[in-house]
Amino acid sequence: MQVTERFRTRLVGGAAPAAPAPEPVTVTVARVVRPERQDAFERWAADVQRLAASFPGHLGSTLLRPGPASDEYHLVYRFRDGESLAGWERSGERREALDRVQQLVEDERISRAVGLETFFAVPARPGPAWRSWLLTVAVVLLFTSSFQVLALPLVDGWPWPLRLLLSAAYVVTALRLLMPRLSRWLGRWLQGSRR
């Protein structure tokens, strides 16, 4: 059943309905922190929480620490409405804080929810597995090939197990450094439709 504007006006006593009240906005920032920089990151996060609390419309914040076998922290903060949040996000103080944190983290993801979305948001589903597989194979192929061409001539006289160890260390290190950036860059493609 559709309620017409005229009928709705009668229901509220002849006055036009009030504009909906602005809803709170919750922002979650997930950051993968370099293991050796976690103490510095926690000090940075405490400073940022104090700073954000000084801005109008701030409703609170919390830092969720990583579980076992993880380096991912979640900084969650909430503002009264989008306008209050925008004041914080456009501030010079926040920009300076973000500049300082870059040296402490390897990866960062931001999500935002308004009002009840906070409680009912549908979690993102991973994209087709073949895309992640293809990306991983392509990167491993690139790095093993480059190792064969560039480094192998320099270590050709080394014992085979030592060459193999060096190759594995090179490829794994390159994957650890490159894959988070590639995953961010190719995120839309990786999350593509399963059809």
C-alpha positions as CSV (number, residue, x, y, z in Angstrom):
1,M,0.0,0.0,0.0
2,Q,1.4,3.4,-1.0
3,V,0.8,6.4,1.3
4,T,0.4,9.6,-0.6
5,E,2.0,12.8,0.5
6,R,-1.4,14.4,1.1
7,F,-2.5,11.5,3.4
8,R,0.8,11.6,5.2
9,T,0.4,15.3,5.8
10,R,-3.0,14.6,7.4
11,L,-1.5,12.0,9.7
12,V,1.0,14.4,11.2
13,G,-1.5,17.1,11.9
14,G,-1.5,19.1,8.7
15,A,2.2,19.9,8.8
16,A,4.6,18.6,6.2
17,P,6.7,15.7,7.5
18,A,10.0,16.5,9.1
19,A,13.2,15.7,7.2
20,P,14.7,12.5,8.5
21,A,17.3,13.0,11.2
22,P,20.9,12.4,10.1
23,E,22.2,9.0,11.0
24,P,25.5,8.1,12.7
25,V,28.3,7.0,10.4
26,T,30.7,4.2,11.5
27,V,34.0,3.9,9.7
28,T,36.3,0.8,10.1
29,V,39.9,1.0,8.9
30,A,41.7,-2.4,8.7
31,R,45.4,-2.1,8.6
32,V,48.0,-4.9,8.3
33,V,50.8,-3.6,10.5
34,R,54.4,-4.6,10.0
35,P,55.2,-7.0,12.9
36,E,58.2,-5.0,14.1
37,R,56.2,-1.8,14.2
38,Q,53.1,-2.9,16.2
39,D,54.1,-1.0,19.4
40,A,54.6,2.2,17.4
41,F,51.3,1.6,15.6
42,E,49.4,1.2,18.9
43,R,50.9,4.5,20.1
44,W,49.9,6.2,16.8
45,A,46.3,4.7,17.1
46,A,45.9,6.1,20.7
47,D,47.1,9.5,19.5
48,V,44.6,9.4,16.5
49,Q,41.8,8.4,18.8
50,R,42.4,11.3,21.1
51,L,42.7,13.6,18.1
52,A,39.4,12.4,16.6
53,A,37.6,12.7,19.9
54,S,38.4,16.5,19.9
55,F,36.3,16.9,16.7
56,P,32.6,17.9,16.8
57,G,30.2,15.1,16.4
58,H,32.6,12.3,17.4
59,L,30.7,9.6,19.2
60,G,33.6,7.2,20.1
61,S,36.3,5.0,18.7
62,T,38.1,1.7,19.5
63,L,41.1,-0.2,18.4
64,L,40.6,-3.9,17.8
65,R,43.9,-5.8,18.1
66,P,44.8,-8.7,15.9
67,G,44.2,-12.3,16.9
68,P,46.8,-15.0,16.9
69,A,48.6,-15.4,13.6
70,S,47.4,-12.1,12.3
71,D,48.9,-8.6,12.0
72,E,45.6,-6.9,11.1
73,Y,44.3,-4.1,13.4
74,H,40.9,-2.5,13.1
75,L,40.4,1.1,14.1
76,V,36.6,1.8,14.4
77,Y,35.3,5.3,14.9
78,R,31.8,6.8,14.8
79,F,30.5,10.3,14.1
80,R,27.1,11.8,14.6
81,D,26.5,12.3,10.9
82,G,28.2,12.5,7.5
83,E,28.9,16.2,7.9
84,S,30.8,15.6,11.2
85,L,32.7,12.8,9.7
86,A,33.6,15.0,6.7
87,G,35.0,17.6,9.1
88,W,37.4,15.0,10.6
89,E,38.3,13.5,7.2
90,R,39.2,16.9,5.6
91,S,41.2,18.1,8.6
92,G,44.9,18.8,8.3
93,E,45.5,16.9,11.6
94,R,44.1,13.7,10.1
95,R,46.2,14.2,7.0
96,E,49.4,14.5,9.1
97,A,48.5,11.4,11.1
98,L,47.9,9.4,7.9
99,D,51.3,10.5,6.6
100,R,52.9,9.2,9.8
101,V,51.2,5.8,9.7
102,Q,52.3,4.8,6.1
103,Q,55.7,3.7,7.3
104,L,54.1,1.3,9.9
105,V,51.6,-0.6,7.7
106,E,51.7,-2.9,4.7
107,D,48.0,-2.8,3.7
108,E,44.8,-0.8,4.4
109,R,41.1,-1.2,3.8
110,I,38.3,1.2,4.7
111,S,34.6,0.5,5.0
112,R,31.8,2.9,6.0
113,A,28.3,2.1,7.3
114,V,25.5,4.6,8.0
115,G,22.7,4.0,10.6
116,L,21.5,0.5,10.8
117,E,23.8,-0.7,8.0
118,T,26.3,-1.1,10.9
119,F,24.3,-4.1,12.2
120,F,22.9,-5.6,9.0
121,A,25.6,-5.1,6.4
122,V,26.2,-8.1,4.2
123,P,29.9,-9.2,4.3
124,A,31.8,-9.1,1.1
125,R,32.1,-12.5,-0.6
126,P,35.3,-13.5,-2.3
127,G,35.3,-13.6,-6.0
128,P,35.9,-16.6,-8.2
129,A,38.8,-18.7,-6.9
130,W,40.3,-19.1,-10.4
131,R,41.1,-15.4,-10.5
132,S,43.2,-15.5,-7.3
133,W,44.9,-18.7,-8.6
134,L,45.6,-17.0,-12.0
135,L,47.1,-13.9,-10.3
136,T,49.3,-16.0,-8.0
137,V,50.6,-18.2,-10.8
138,A,51.3,-15.2,-13.0
139,V,53.3,-13.5,-10.2
140,V,55.2,-16.6,-9.2
141,L,56.0,-17.2,-12.9
142,L,57.3,-13.6,-13.3
143,F,59.5,-13.9,-10.2
144,T,60.9,-17.3,-10.9
145,S,61.6,-16.4,-14.5
146,S,63.4,-13.2,-13.4
147,F,65.4,-15.1,-10.9
148,Q,66.5,-17.6,-13.5
149,V,67.6,-14.8,-15.9
150,L,69.1,-12.3,-13.5
151,A,70.4,-14.2,-10.4
152,L,71.1,-17.7,-11.5
153,P,74.2,-16.8,-13.6
154,L,75.7,-15.1,-10.5
155,V,75.2,-18.1,-8.3
156,D,75.7,-20.9,-10.8
157,G,78.6,-22.4,-8.9
158,W,76.7,-22.7,-5.7
159,P,75.4,-26.1,-4.5
160,W,71.9,-26.9,-5.8
161,P,70.2,-26.8,-2.3
162,L,71.6,-23.3,-1.7
163,R,70.4,-22.0,-5.1
164,L,67.0,-23.5,-4.4
165,L,66.8,-21.9,-1.0
166,L,67.8,-18.5,-2.4
167,S,65.2,-18.8,-5.2
168,A,62.5,-19.7,-2.7
169,A,63.4,-16.8,-0.4
170,Y,63.4,-14.4,-3.4
171,V,60.0,-15.5,-4.6
172,V,58.3,-15.6,-1.2
173,T,59.7,-12.2,-0.3
174,A,58.5,-10.7,-3.6
175,L,55.1,-12.3,-3.1
176,R,54.8,-10.9,0.4
177,L,55.7,-7.4,-0.8
178,L,53.8,-7.3,-4.1
179,M,50.6,-9.4,-3.6
180,P,48.8,-7.0,-1.2
181,R,49.4,-4.1,-3.6
182,L,48.3,-6.2,-6.6
183,S,45.2,-7.4,-4.7
184,R,44.2,-3.8,-4.0
185,W,44.9,-2.7,-7.5
186,L,43.0,-5.6,-9.1
187,G,40.4,-5.8,-6.3
188,R,37.4,-5.2,-8.6
189,W,38.5,-7.9,-11.0
190,L,39.3,-10.4,-8.1
191,Q,35.9,-9.7,-6.6
192,G,34.1,-10.1,-9.9
193,S,30.9,-12.0,-10.5
194,R,30.9,-15.8,-10.0
195,R,28.7,-16.2,-13.1
